[in-house]
């Protein structure tokens, strides 16, 4: 039933593990396959929170128009000026991959800037550890780090039940399955 295959070679996300090394910042220009546009009524405060708190860097800005932020390749956010922002965080969240060693420093940095901005960390049934952050624009941003994969865990059994096997334990890349 599975059409899934190991394709980690096209992703900047490192293999899961407690000693995973995060990728270098990617400063190149590419066609963005997905990105978030977040309105803000205080561009300077938003840029400060996103860079010092969340670990993004400013790729470029057009004064009064947009600030393009990035963490890893394909983790792009455009901050745009707006007269107002929602008073409450939306139900939807935007998630960014990270490595386990980044979570505690991220929590500390965000709490230093906005003490009540962080929820978690919490472990998920799909083998990640997540931290949710409410930004100054009331966006709900989740940083999600893969926990080490345990083939004997309940998470592994749950994935296997839907036809997903970890790399090296199942099928070859792009292999057709009957």
N, C-alpha and C positions, 0 to 999 in steps of 0.2 A: 504494500500500500504506500510505501515511502517514495517520494520524489526528492528527498532531501539528500544532500551530499556535502562533504567537507569543502568549504570554499574560503577558508580563513586567509588564503593568499591574496585576496582582493580587498581585505579589510585592514585598516590601521590598528584594530583592536588586537592586543597581544593575547597569546594563549593564556587561559585562566591559571591562576596559581598565586600563592602568597608572595612570591618573589618576581612577579610579572613586571617587566620594565615598560614604562610608558613611552610612546613614540615621541620623537622630537616635534616641536611645533612646525606645522607645514605652512609656509608663507607663499606658496605658489598660487597662481590664479587658475581656476578650472571652472567648467560648467557645473554648477552645484546641483546634484540630484535631488536635494531637499534642503530647506533652510527654514528658519523661523524669523518672522518679522514681528517685533515687539514694540508697541507704542509706549512712549514715555513722556511725562510732562517735565522731567528734570534730566536732561541728557547727561550732564556732567555726573550727577549722583548715580545714575544707572551705569555709566561706563566704569566708574569707580568700583561699584559693587560687583559687576561682572568680571572685572579684571583682578582686583585684590581678593574678592571673596570666592569667586567661582573658577578662577584660573584661566580665563580667556585672555587673549591679547588683541590689541587693535590692529587689524590688517590694514585698514585705511578708513578715512572719513571724508565726507563731503560736507563742509560747514553748513549747518542749518538743514541738512537733508538726510544724512544717514551715517551711522557708525557701523562698520562691518567688523564684527568680532569673530574670533575662531579659537578653538582649543586644538583638536587634532584635525587631520584631513576629514572633510565631510561633516564637521561639527561647526556649522556656521549660523550666526545670529545677526540679524540686522536690527539695530535700535534706531527708531525713527521718532522725530518730534511729534507730539500730540498735545492737544489742549487739555485732555483729561485721560485718566486711565480707570479701569474698573475698580470699584471700591472693595471688592472681594475677589479672591483668587477663583479662577474658573474651575469647573469640574475636570477639564482636560489637563493633562500634563505633557511636558516635553522631556524626553529622557536622553541623557548623554552617557555613553560608555566611559568608564574610567577603570583604574586598577585599585585593588584593595588598599594599597598603601597611600592612596590619595584621599580616602574618605575622612580620616580623622583630622588631617590638616585643613581640609575643606570645611568641615564642621566648625573647627576653631576659628578660621578666618571669617566665615559668615557670621558667627555669633559675636565676634569682636566688632563687626560693623553694625549688625542688626541682631540683637540678642535673641529675639523670638522668631527668627526666620527659618529655623531648621527643625525638621521632624526626622527621627531615626538616629542611628541606622537601624534597619530591620532586615531580617533574612526572609527571602521569598521562597515559595515552593518550587521555583524554576532555577534554584541554585545561584541566586545573586544576593548581594547585600546592597540595599538601596538607602539613599539619603534624599529626602525631599526638602527643597528650599523655596521659600516664597520671596521673590525679588522685590525691589522697590516699586516695580510696575504691577505688582500682584500677579505675576506669572508663576505658575507652579513648575519648577524645574527639578527633575529627578536625576541624580547621579547613580549609576548602577554598575557595580563591579562583580564580575564572575567569581564565585567561590570555587575552590578546588573541586574538581569532579570526582565523586566517589562512586564507582560502578556498582557498589553494593547498597547504595542509598535509596530511599523512597523516591527522591527526585529522578534518579536513573530509571527506576521501575516505571514511574509515571511517563517519562519521555519514551521509553521503549514501548509502552502500551499504545502510543499514538504513532509508532513507526520511526522514531528518531533514535538513532544509535550514535554514540560518540565516535569521533575519528579514531581509526585503528581497530575498532571493535565490530564494525559492520561492513558496509558496502564501500566499493571504490568510488571515487569522484565521478559524477555524471553517468554512473552505470545505470542502465535500464533494469527495472525489476518487474517481474511478472506477478 
